């Protein structure tokens, strides 16, 4: 049986990935990002196997994070359905940590790898496909990007990344 990543690589649809949202306890995540991802899931266009991992300094469990998101998804999504939200919410996880601090990254990388392995979305080389979204103040962009680079989390496309 082929993995989700291998199946996606042979089609014209987006590849499944771990979507890491830094600043996940903030307003943008609650009003726009998670409701939009839920709507994509509801429409059947979010790749199967995709996992969303919110990262923020606030200490929360996966379930507590989902509970905090639910009212926003109900309010801001296009067509909220309780059952569909519960189904999508199982793809949403949370990891407490300071994204600007290099010390946070070994545990974060382990969590990302565990989620990708559990979802069957690791690439043939064994690394997960990761999409980073910085929902943080602009003054945190540089320290977070440097910490991501320092942790070796970007394996492809480095030459295209720039803070300028």
DOPASE-571713 format. One record per residue: x negated, y, z of N, C-alpha, C in turn; residue in one letter. Coordinates in steps of 0.2 Angstrom, whole numbers, plus 2048, in hexadecimal, padded with zeros to 3 digits. Each point is the difference from the previous one (the first is absolute). Layout:
REM DOPASE-571713
XYZXYZXYZA/...
REM end
This chain:
REM DOPASE-571713
7FC7FA8008048068007FC806800X/8018057FC7FC8067FF802805806X/7FB8048028018058058048067FDX/8038048048048067FE7FB8047FCX/7FA8018027FB8047FD7FE7FE7F9X/8007F97FF7FE7FD7F98068017FCX/8067FF8028068017FC8018077FEX/7FE8058048018077FF7FB8027FAX/7FA7FD8017FB8027FB8017FE7F9X/8057FB7FF8017FE7F98078047FEX/8038048048068037FD7FE808800X/8058037FE7FF8087FF803803806X/8027FD8058028038067FB802805X/8018048057FB8028057FE7F9804X/7FA8008027FD7FB804802801807X/8027FA8048018018077FA802804X/8018048057FA802804803801807X/7FB802804801803807800807800X/8058038018018088007FE802807X/7FB8038017FE803806801807800X/8058028058028078017FC803806X/7FB8047FF7FD804806805805802X/8018018068058058038077FE800X/8017FA8018067FC7FF805803805X/7FE8038058068028058028077FFX/7FE8037FA8028077FE8068007FCX/8028067FF8068027FD8017FE7F9X/7FA8007FC8007FE7F98027F97FFX/7FD7FC8048017F98008077FE802X/8038038048077FF8028058037FBX/7FF8057FE8058037FB7FF7FE7F9X/7FA7FF7FE7FF7FF7F97FD7F97FEX/7FA7FE8037FD7FA7FE8037FA801X/8027FF8068047F98028078007FCX/8048058018068007FC7FF7FF7F8X/7FB8037FD7FF7FE7F97FD7F97FFX/7FC7FE8047FE7F97FF8067FB801X/8048018058067FC8018048017FAX/8018067FD8048007FA7FD7FC7FAX/7FA8007FF7FC7FC7FB8027F9801X/7FF7FE8068027F98028077FE7FEX/8048048028087FF7FF8018007F8X/7FC8047FC8018007F97FC7FA7FDX/7FD7FC8047FC7FA7FD7FA8027FCX/7FD8068017FA8027FD7F9800804X/8017FF8077FA8008047FD7F97FFX/7FA7FF7FE7FE7F97FF8007FB806X/8037FA7FE8017FB8057F97FF804X/8008008067FA7FF8047FD806803X/8028067FD7FD806803802801807X/7FB8028048018018077FE808802X/8048038047FE8078027FE800807X/7FA8038017FD8008077FF807802X/8048028057FF8078027FB800805X/7FB8068007FB801805800806803X/8008018068018068047FD7FF807X/7FE8058037FE8008078057FE805X/8068017FF8067FE8048007F9802X/7FF7FE8068017F88018077FE800X/8017FC7FA8067FC7FF7FF7F97FEX/8057FC8008007F97FE8038017F9X/8007FA7FC8038007F9808802801X/8037FC805807801801802807802X/7FC8038058018078028008057FAX/7FB7FF7FC7FF8047FA8067FF7FBX/8027FA7FF8067FF7FC806803803X/8018008068068038048008087FFX/7FA8038007FF8077FF8028027F9X/7FE7FC7FB8018017F98087FF7FEX/8037FC8038077FE7FE8058067FFX/8008048058058067FF7FE8057FAX/7FA8007FF7FD8057FA8027FC7FAX/7FF7FA7FF8027FC7FA8078017FFX/8047FF8058078007FF8028077FEX/7FD8058028028077FF7FD8027F9X/7FA7FE7FE7FD8037FA7FF7FB7FAX/8027FA8018007FC7FA8068017FBX/8007FE7FA8058017FB8067FC802X/7FF7FA8018067FB8027FE7FB805X/8018038077FE7FC8058057FA801X/7FD7FA8018047FA8027FC7FD806X/8037FF8067FD7FD8067FD7F97FEX/8037FC7FD7FD7F97FF7F98017FBX/8018047FB7FA8017FC7FA804804X/8028048047FB8048047FC7FA805X/8047FC8037FD7FB8047FB7FB7FCX/8027FF7FA7FC7FC7FC7FA8037FEX/8008077FE7FB8047FE7FB801806X/8038018067FC8028067FB7FB802X/8027F97FE7FB7FB8017FA8017FDX/7FF8047FA7FA8027FD7FC805803X/8048048057FD8068037FC7FE806X/7FA8028017FC7FE8067FD807803X/7FD7FF8067FD8068037F97FE803X/7FC8057FF7F97FF8047FE806803X/8008008077FD8068037F98017FFX/7FE8067FF7F98027FF7FF8077FEX/7FA8028017FE8077FE7FC7FF7F9X/8048027FB7FD7FF7F97FA8047FEX/7FE8058047FA8047FF7FA7FD804X/8017FB8047FB7FD8047FE7F97FDX/7F98007FF7FD7FA7FC8027FA805X/8008018068017FA8058077FC7FFX/8048047FD8077FD7FF8007FB7FAX/7FB8007FC8017FD7F97FF7F8801X/7FB7FD8048007F98008077FD801X/8038028058077FD8028058027FBX/8008067FD8048017FA7FF7FC7FAX/7FA7FF7FE7FE7FB7FB8027F9801X/7FF7FE8068037F98028078007FFX/8048058028078008008028007F8X/7FD8047FC8028007F97FE7F97FDX/7FB7FD8017FE7FA7FE8057FA802X/8028008068057FC8038078007FCX/8028077FF8068017FD8007FE7F9X/7FB8017FC7FF7FE7F98007F9800X/7FC7FC8048007F98008077FD801X/8038038058077FD8028058017FAX/7FF8067FC8058017FB7FD7FD7F9X/7FA7FD8007FE7FD7FA7FE8057FBX/7FD8058027FF8067FB7F98017FFX/7FB7FC8027F98018007FE7FF7F8X/7FB8047FE7FE8007F97FB7F9800X/7FF7FE7FA7FC7FA7FF7F9801804X/7FD8068017FA800803801800808X/8067FF802802800807801806804X/7FF8067FD8028068038078027FFX/8038048048078027FE8008067FCX/8068017FC8018067FC803805805X/7FD8058018028058058018077FDX/8068038028018077FE800804806X/7FC8058018008058058048067FFX/8048028058048067FF7FE804807X/7FE8067FF7FE804805806805801X/8047FF8058058048027FE804807X/7FB8047FF7FC8038057FF8077FEX/7FE8048057FD8077FF7FA8007FBX/8008047FC7FA8017FB7F9800804X/8008028067F98008037FE7F9802X/8047FB7FF7FF7F98027FE7FC7FAX/8018037FA7FF7FC7FA7F87FE800X/7FC8048007F97FF8007FE7FA805X/8018018067FE7FB8058037F97FFX/8068007FE8047FA7FE7FD7FD7FAX/7FF8037FB7FD7FD7FA7F97FE801X/7FC8048047F97FD8028007FA804X/8058008058017FA8048027FA7FCX/8048017FB8027FA7FB7FA7FE7FCX/7FC8047FE7FA7FF7FC7FB7FC804X/7FF8038077FC7FD8048017F9802X/8077FE8008027FA8028007FB7FAX/7FE8027FA7FF7FC7FA8077FE7FEX/8058048018077FE7FE8028027F9X/7FC8037FC8018027F97FB7FC7FCX/8027FB7FC7FB7FC7FD8018017F8X/8058047FE8018017F98028087FFX/7FE8037FB8028067FE7FD806804X/7FA7FE8047FD8058047FE8067FCX/7FE7FF7FA7FD8067FC8068057FEX/8067FE8018068047FE802804806X/7FE7FE8068028038067FC807802X/8048058027FC806801805804805X/7FC8048048048058058018067FCX/7FD8027FB8008067FD8058007FAX/
REM end
